[in-house]
Amino acid sequence: MGSGKDKSSGDRTAWREFGQDNSAAIERPIQELPPEKQNLRVQATRAGRKGKTVTVISGFQAKPETLQALLKQLKTQCGTGGTVKNNEIEIQGEHKQKILEILTKLGYKAKISGG
């Protein structure tokens, strides 16, 4: 019943130059700026979140590892949950003022955006 080919193999590459995966060479490196050179925006929003308020911090030029470390610190100090999406940090609840104080103590240039 075998057709000679194993259909369960995940690699469906028809042709690959030099026989190696060079997707890492194609990726753009993320240039990480020091905190004092980053202009961040802190904004509370409900859009697309079924009425739940979320504080969004945008404008980061940092590596994902740096954002994860900062997220953990913000979540701890605000006492709430959060996540990193599309190079933005989202903290559950409205914590604009508190997050602004924390970011300025860490050396970031941050502003409250929106109403």
Backbone bond lengths (Angstrom), bond angles and torsions (degrees), N, CA, C in turn:
res aa  C-N    CA-C-N  psi(-1)  N-CA   C-N-CA  omega(-1)  CA-C   N-CA-C  phi
1 M - - - 1.422 - - 1.514 111.19 -
2 G 1.309 117.97 -7.30 1.451 120.79 -178.19 1.510 111.53 -77.55
3 S 1.299 116.13 140.07 1.453 120.82 -179.93 1.522 111.12 -95.93
4 G 1.327 116.68 1.38 1.449 119.03 178.17 1.519 113.09 97.37
5 K 1.338 118.21 -18.17 1.453 121.09 179.79 1.518 109.28 -120.07
6 D 1.309 115.31 141.88 1.458 120.35 178.10 1.525 108.10 -89.89
7 K 1.322 117.11 111.52 1.453 121.46 -177.08 1.522 112.78 -78.94
8 S 1.312 117.87 -10.09 1.461 120.63 -177.18 1.526 112.41 -83.04
9 S 1.339 118.51 -9.91 1.462 119.04 -179.63 1.526 109.90 -70.35
10 G 1.319 116.32 139.11 1.458 121.83 -174.61 1.519 113.62 -79.65
11 D 1.334 119.42 -19.05 1.452 121.76 -176.68 1.514 110.14 -85.74
12 R 1.327 116.96 110.15 1.463 121.65 -179.53 1.521 111.07 -109.47
13 T 1.324 117.68 26.60 1.446 122.16 -178.80 1.519 110.44 -70.78
14 A 1.329 115.73 126.40 1.459 120.51 179.52 1.523 110.91 -84.69
15 W 1.339 116.57 -36.04 1.452 120.00 -178.99 1.517 108.52 -153.53
16 R 1.307 117.03 135.40 1.446 120.94 179.06 1.516 108.34 -141.69
17 E 1.320 116.43 124.90 1.444 120.48 -178.87 1.514 110.29 -70.23
18 F 1.306 117.06 135.17 1.455 126.22 178.65 1.524 113.41 64.75
19 G 1.325 118.33 4.47 1.450 121.39 173.66 1.509 115.88 66.30
20 Q 1.308 118.07 27.05 1.462 119.61 179.93 1.521 110.54 -139.05
21 D 1.291 114.82 159.85 1.457 121.13 179.02 1.524 108.26 -92.20
22 N 1.329 117.75 115.77 1.449 120.95 -178.67 1.531 111.00 -115.08
23 S 1.325 117.09 36.96 1.462 119.70 178.10 1.524 111.15 -69.18
24 A 1.327 118.08 -26.84 1.463 120.82 178.59 1.530 110.86 -67.13
25 A 1.324 117.01 -29.91 1.458 120.49 179.85 1.525 111.52 -75.10
26 I 1.322 117.01 -24.05 1.455 121.44 -178.36 1.530 111.67 -82.42
27 E 1.344 117.46 -28.62 1.462 121.54 -177.34 1.519 110.89 -60.74
28 R 1.343 114.94 142.66 1.455 119.74 176.95 1.523 109.38 -82.62
29 P 1.315 117.62 133.16 1.459 118.99 176.40 1.530 109.92 -72.79
30 I 1.310 116.15 143.34 1.457 120.91 178.85 1.517 107.60 -90.43
31 Q 1.325 115.26 122.88 1.453 120.20 179.36 1.518 108.28 -82.99
32 E 1.318 116.17 117.86 1.452 120.82 -178.03 1.521 109.51 -94.34
33 L 1.329 115.46 119.21 1.445 121.32 178.37 1.519 109.68 -92.50
34 P 1.343 117.28 151.54 1.464 119.04 174.37 1.532 110.11 -66.33
35 P 1.327 118.14 156.33 1.472 121.17 -175.50 1.526 114.50 -55.01
36 E 1.317 118.31 -37.93 1.470 119.77 -176.40 1.526 113.22 -70.60
37 K 1.339 118.12 -13.32 1.464 121.20 178.99 1.521 113.00 -101.02
38 Q 1.325 117.21 1.62 1.458 120.56 -179.95 1.520 109.75 -98.86
39 N 1.331 115.89 134.30 1.461 121.75 176.91 1.523 108.41 -104.70
40 L 1.321 115.45 107.76 1.454 120.81 -175.75 1.515 111.23 -102.96
41 R 1.319 116.31 150.96 1.462 123.78 176.05 1.520 108.16 -118.51
42 V 1.326 115.90 129.50 1.461 122.11 177.90 1.518 106.74 -111.00
43 Q 1.326 116.80 123.43 1.458 121.21 -174.16 1.521 110.00 -144.15
44 A 1.338 116.06 136.85 1.469 120.77 173.82 1.521 107.74 -95.19
45 T 1.317 116.51 134.72 1.453 120.68 -177.48 1.527 110.51 -144.19
46 R 1.320 115.49 156.49 1.462 122.15 174.73 1.522 111.16 -121.24
47 A 1.304 117.19 -5.26 1.465 122.18 -172.77 1.522 111.55 -58.38
48 G 1.328 116.12 123.47 1.456 121.97 175.51 1.510 114.54 72.05
49 R 1.334 118.28 19.02 1.462 120.96 -177.33 1.523 112.50 -125.50
50 K 1.330 116.18 25.87 1.466 123.01 176.57 1.530 112.41 54.55
51 G 1.329 116.67 39.90 1.454 121.29 175.53 1.514 115.40 85.42
52 K 1.322 118.28 -3.00 1.464 121.26 179.54 1.527 109.28 -84.48
53 T 1.320 116.49 134.45 1.461 120.70 179.49 1.530 109.89 -82.99
54 V 1.321 115.17 134.95 1.457 122.83 178.88 1.523 107.89 -132.75
55 T 1.328 117.21 136.11 1.463 121.78 175.22 1.523 107.84 -93.74
56 V 1.337 116.22 121.82 1.467 122.25 -176.38 1.523 108.91 -109.48
57 I 1.323 116.34 130.26 1.464 122.43 175.95 1.516 106.74 -112.19
58 S 1.327 117.06 117.14 1.462 121.03 -176.44 1.525 110.11 -123.82
59 G 1.333 115.40 168.41 1.453 121.81 177.87 1.517 113.92 100.24
60 F 1.315 117.42 12.42 1.460 120.76 -178.18 1.516 111.61 -73.79
61 Q 1.316 115.64 141.94 1.457 122.93 168.00 1.514 105.69 -126.81
62 A 1.331 114.65 77.17 1.455 120.61 -174.64 1.524 110.02 -146.18
63 K 1.312 115.29 164.07 1.460 121.47 178.45 1.524 109.41 -76.06
64 P 1.329 117.26 154.44 1.470 120.52 179.72 1.530 113.64 -56.28
65 E 1.334 117.70 -33.69 1.463 120.64 179.68 1.529 110.65 -64.84
66 T 1.329 116.64 -39.58 1.463 121.35 178.84 1.517 110.29 -66.32
67 L 1.338 116.62 -41.88 1.468 120.24 179.19 1.526 111.12 -64.47
68 Q 1.331 117.26 -38.78 1.461 120.56 179.28 1.531 110.88 -64.90
69 A 1.330 117.06 -40.26 1.470 120.52 178.99 1.530 110.55 -65.94
70 L 1.334 116.79 -41.91 1.459 120.73 178.59 1.526 110.46 -67.32
71 L 1.326 117.19 -39.89 1.462 121.37 177.46 1.526 110.80 -58.50
72 K 1.312 116.78 -45.41 1.460 120.59 -179.45 1.527 110.97 -60.95
73 Q 1.316 116.39 -41.73 1.464 120.60 179.64 1.526 111.09 -65.86
74 L 1.337 117.51 -43.15 1.470 121.07 -179.99 1.526 111.19 -66.23
75 K 1.325 116.74 -41.84 1.464 120.37 179.55 1.528 110.41 -62.17
76 T 1.319 116.96 -40.88 1.458 121.24 -179.94 1.523 111.07 -64.87
77 Q 1.333 116.53 -45.54 1.461 120.05 -176.20 1.522 112.63 -74.64
78 C 1.336 117.98 -26.67 1.468 120.55 177.75 1.530 111.22 -90.88
79 G 1.315 117.88 -15.59 1.450 121.75 179.83 1.516 113.40 68.16
80 T 1.314 116.53 39.24 1.457 121.19 -177.10 1.524 110.43 -148.66
81 G 1.316 116.54 179.13 1.455 121.86 -179.56 1.517 111.68 -90.86
82 G 1.318 115.55 173.87 1.458 120.31 178.92 1.512 110.87 -179.30
83 T 1.327 115.46 176.08 1.459 121.09 -178.92 1.529 109.81 -155.52
84 V 1.335 114.93 169.02 1.465 122.13 173.08 1.518 107.21 -111.63
85 K 1.339 116.94 122.94 1.462 122.11 177.41 1.524 108.70 -135.73
86 N 1.315 116.97 130.16 1.464 122.82 175.35 1.522 112.28 50.51
87 N 1.317 116.70 46.38 1.468 122.69 178.37 1.531 112.12 62.37
88 E 1.319 117.05 26.36 1.463 123.27 175.29 1.524 108.00 -127.56
89 I 1.326 115.75 148.70 1.461 120.48 176.02 1.512 108.05 -101.90
90 E 1.330 116.70 130.87 1.461 122.47 177.14 1.520 108.31 -115.10
91 I 1.331 116.26 125.18 1.460 122.88 177.99 1.523 107.72 -114.74
92 Q 1.320 117.29 131.21 1.459 121.04 -178.84 1.526 110.39 -68.30
93 G 1.330 115.53 134.65 1.459 121.16 178.93 1.511 112.05 94.29
94 E 1.330 116.01 174.34 1.466 121.09 179.82 1.521 109.16 -99.77
95 H 1.341 115.05 104.46 1.466 122.15 -176.80 1.526 110.73 -130.60
96 K 1.331 117.65 36.34 1.468 121.08 -174.23 1.525 111.91 -56.69
97 Q 1.322 116.56 -52.44 1.462 120.66 -174.16 1.529 111.38 -65.48
98 K 1.311 116.56 -44.03 1.466 121.70 -178.91 1.530 110.67 -63.44
99 I 1.332 116.54 -44.80 1.467 120.91 -179.55 1.530 110.47 -66.32
100 L 1.330 116.79 -38.32 1.463 120.46 177.66 1.524 110.18 -60.02
101 E 1.320 117.89 -44.43 1.467 121.59 178.74 1.525 111.52 -62.85
102 I 1.327 116.60 -43.69 1.468 120.87 -179.36 1.525 110.62 -63.34
103 L 1.340 117.01 -45.32 1.471 121.00 -177.93 1.527 111.45 -65.42
104 T 1.338 117.81 -39.78 1.467 119.62 179.15 1.527 110.95 -68.13
105 K 1.344 118.01 -34.20 1.468 120.33 175.61 1.509 111.21 -65.66
106 L 1.339 116.97 -31.52 1.461 120.99 178.72 1.530 112.70 -80.86
107 G 1.327 117.04 -5.86 1.459 120.81 176.30 1.511 115.38 100.29
108 Y 1.324 118.36 4.38 1.462 121.47 178.38 1.523 110.42 -81.00
109 K 1.334 115.62 148.68 1.457 120.76 171.37 1.521 106.35 -91.96
110 A 1.336 116.75 109.43 1.461 120.29 -175.05 1.523 109.66 -129.43
111 K 1.334 115.39 148.68 1.462 122.99 177.17 1.508 108.85 -133.59
112 I 1.336 115.07 152.24 1.463 119.65 172.30 1.511 107.27 -84.38
113 S 1.301 116.33 129.35 1.456 122.79 -177.81 1.528 109.11 -114.32
114 G 1.301 117.01 145.06 1.461 120.37 177.98 1.519 111.94 83.24
115 G 1.350 115.94 -175.66 1.456 119.97 -174.46 1.418 115.66 -96.83
